[in-house]
Amino acid sequence: MEKEETQNKEDQNLKDKNSEPSADKQASEETEKKEEEEQLSPEDEIANLKDKVTRTFAEMENQRRRFEKEKDEAFEYGGFSFARETLNLLDNLERSKQTLESDETIKDKDTLKKLIEHINIINKDMISIFKKNNIEPIKAINEKLDPNLHQAMMEVEDDTKDQGTIVQEIQKGFMMKDRLLRPSLVAVSKKKVEEKQNNQKDREIEEKETKN
């Protein structure tokens, strides 16, 4: 019995040994076949290399252009945030001027006139400095409302102006080259309600006459 089991084991081991080389051989053949299929001709390899080089140079050129653009913007608009904050000084000067002019205790006195003159000088100097740095005030009064430049805060009835014309500048807006530092806060004109109603009646009468 033991001899038979021993013989069976030996036979099994022999089969395993015989089968292993066969499996290895098959895997090796498959690998070689795959490598042969994947192997490219010299022309194809050159074409692939050219394509890779072209792609690499294109990517490098794109990165260079992005870097140049970012560098130019940093140079041209580097003081953008600082300029916008500095506008608060102009606002404070204007508020101070209005406060002084409305103060009844010093109204019409030489002291007030001198103070206003100094404030105006400082204001003009700051505007001049802004202009030297390509910061310009936005035109507003009597201009048509432009949502890209102006922000309407209120409407004022005014029959002498076209609808949507700026009649009051609440806060001056500024541009830095082609960028908006801040919009102008404005009041725009609108037609009186009575005139609107009259215009509506006129249109209704015209429509009736046309139908008749």
C-alpha positions in Angstrom: 0.0 0.0 0.0 2.8 2.4 1.0 4.6 1.5 -2.2 1.6 2.3 -4.3 1.1 5.7 -2.6 4.8 6.5 -3.1 4.6 5.5 -6.7 1.6 7.7 -7.2 3.3 10.7 -5.7 6.4 10.1 -7.9 4.1 9.9 -11.0 2.3 13.1 -10.0 5.6 15.0 -9.4 6.8 13.8 -12.8 3.7 15.1 -14.5 4.0 18.4 -12.7 7.7 18.7 -13.8 6.7 17.9 -17.4 3.8 20.4 -17.4 5.9 23.3 -15.9 8.2 23.7 -18.8 5.3 23.5 -21.2 3.5 26.4 -19.4 6.7 28.5 -19.2 7.3 27.8 -22.9 3.8 28.9 -23.8 4.1 32.1 -21.7 7.5 32.9 -23.3 6.1 32.4 -26.8 3.2 34.7 -26.1 5.5 37.4 -24.7 7.8 37.1 -27.8 4.7 37.3 -30.1 3.5 40.4 -28.3 6.9 42.0 -28.5 7.0 41.3 -32.2 3.6 42.8 -32.7 4.5 45.9 -30.7 7.9 46.3 -32.4 7.8 49.4 -34.7 9.7 50.0 -37.8 12.5 52.6 -37.7 10.3 55.0 -39.7 7.5 54.7 -37.2 9.9 55.1 -34.3 11.3 58.3 -35.8 7.8 59.6 -36.5 6.8 58.9 -32.8 10.0 60.7 -31.6 9.2 63.7 -33.8 5.7 63.9 -32.4 6.9 63.7 -28.9 9.5 66.5 -29.5 6.9 68.7 -31.2 4.5 68.2 -28.3 7.2 69.0 -25.8 8.2 72.2 -27.6 4.6 73.3 -27.9 4.0 72.8 -24.2 7.2 74.8 -23.4 6.1 77.6 -25.7 2.6 77.7 -24.0 4.3 77.9 -20.6 6.6 80.7 -21.8 3.6 82.7 -23.2 1.7 82.2 -19.9 4.7 83.4 -17.9 5.2 86.4 -20.1 1.5 87.4 -19.8 1.6 87.0 -16.0 4.8 89.0 -15.8 3.3 91.8 -18.0 0.1 91.9 -15.9 2.1 92.0 -12.7 4.1 94.9 -14.0 1.1 96.9 -15.4 -1.4 96.1 -12.7 0.8 95.4 -9.7 -0.5 98.4 -7.8 -4.2 97.7 -8.6 -5.2 96.9 -5.0 -3.1 99.8 -3.7 -4.7 102.3 -6.1 -8.2 101.1 -5.2 -7.5 101.6 -1.5 -6.0 105.0 -2.2 -9.2 106.2 -3.7 -10.6 106.3 -0.1 -8.3 109.3 0.5 -10.1 111.2 -2.3 -13.5 110.3 -0.9 -12.4 111.5 2.6 -11.2 114.8 1.1 -14.6 115.3 -0.6 -16.5 114.4 2.5 -14.4 116.9 4.5 -15.0 119.6 2.0 -18.8 119.0 2.1 -18.9 119.0 5.9 -17.0 122.2 6.1 -19.2 123.9 3.5 -22.3 122.9 5.4 -21.0 124.1 8.7 -23.0 127.2 9.6 -20.5 128.4 12.2 -17.8 129.1 9.6 -19.9 129.6 6.5 -18.8 132.6 4.4 -15.7 133.2 6.4 -12.2 133.6 5.1 -11.0 130.6 7.2 -13.4 128.3 5.3 -12.4 129.7 2.0 -8.7 129.0 2.7 -9.5 125.5 3.9 -11.5 124.7 0.8 -8.7 126.1 -1.4 -6.1 123.8 0.3 -8.4 120.8 0.0 -8.9 121.5 -3.7 -5.1 121.7 -4.2 -4.6 118.4 -2.5 -7.4 116.9 -4.6 -5.9 118.1 -7.9 -2.4 116.9 -6.9 -3.8 113.4 -6.2 -5.7 113.3 -9.5 -2.5 114.4 -11.3 -0.5 111.6 -9.6 -3.2 109.1 -10.6 -3.1 110.2 -14.2 0.7 109.7 -14.3 0.0 106.1 -13.2 -2.7 105.6 -15.9 -5.5 106.0 -13.4 -8.3 108.1 -14.9 -11.7 109.2 -13.6 -14.8 107.9 -15.4 -17.0 110.4 -17.2 -20.4 110.4 -15.7 -22.5 113.6 -15.8 -24.7 113.9 -18.9 -23.5 110.5 -20.1 -25.8 107.6 -20.8 -25.7 105.0 -18.1 -23.2 102.2 -18.9 -23.5 99.2 -16.6 -19.8 98.4 -17.2 -18.8 101.8 -15.8 -21.7 103.2 -13.8 -23.8 101.9 -11.0 -27.2 103.6 -10.7 -28.1 104.3 -7.1 -31.3 106.3 -7.6 -33.6 107.9 -10.2 -34.4 111.6 -10.5 -37.4 113.0 -12.4 -36.0 115.2 -15.1 -38.0 116.0 -18.3 -35.0 117.9 -19.8 -32.9 114.8 -20.1 -33.4 111.5 -21.9 -34.3 108.5 -19.9 -31.3 106.9 -18.3 -29.0 110.0 -18.5 -26.7 110.5 -15.5 -27.7 113.7 -13.7 -25.7 113.3 -10.5 -22.5 111.7 -9.5 -22.6 110.4 -5.9 -19.1 108.8 -5.9 -16.5 109.2 -8.7 -15.4 106.1 -10.5 -12.0 105.3 -11.9 -10.3 103.2 -14.5 -6.7 101.8 -14.4 -5.8 101.5 -18.1 -8.5 99.1 -19.4 -9.5 97.8 -16.0 -12.3 99.1 -13.8 -10.9 100.2 -10.4 -14.4 101.0 -9.2 -17.7 102.1 -10.9 -19.2 105.5 -10.6 -22.1 105.7 -8.2 -24.7 107.8 -10.0 -28.3 109.1 -10.2 -30.1 108.8 -13.5 -33.0 110.7 -15.0 -36.5 109.4 -15.5 -39.6 111.0 -17.0 -42.3 112.2 -14.8 -45.2 109.9 -14.1 -47.7 112.4 -15.5 -45.8 112.7 -18.8 -45.7 108.9 -19.1 -49.4 108.7 -18.6 -50.0 111.4 -21.2 -47.7 109.6 -23.6 -49.6 106.4 -23.0 -52.9 108.2 -23.7 -51.5 109.8 -26.9 -50.5 106.3 -28.1 -53.9 104.9 -27.3 -55.6 107.7 -29.2 -53.3 107.2 -32.2 -54.0 103.5 -32.2 -57.8 104.1 -32.2 -57.5 106.6 -35.0 -55.4 104.2 -37.0 -58.0 101.4 -36.6 -60.8 103.7 -37.6 
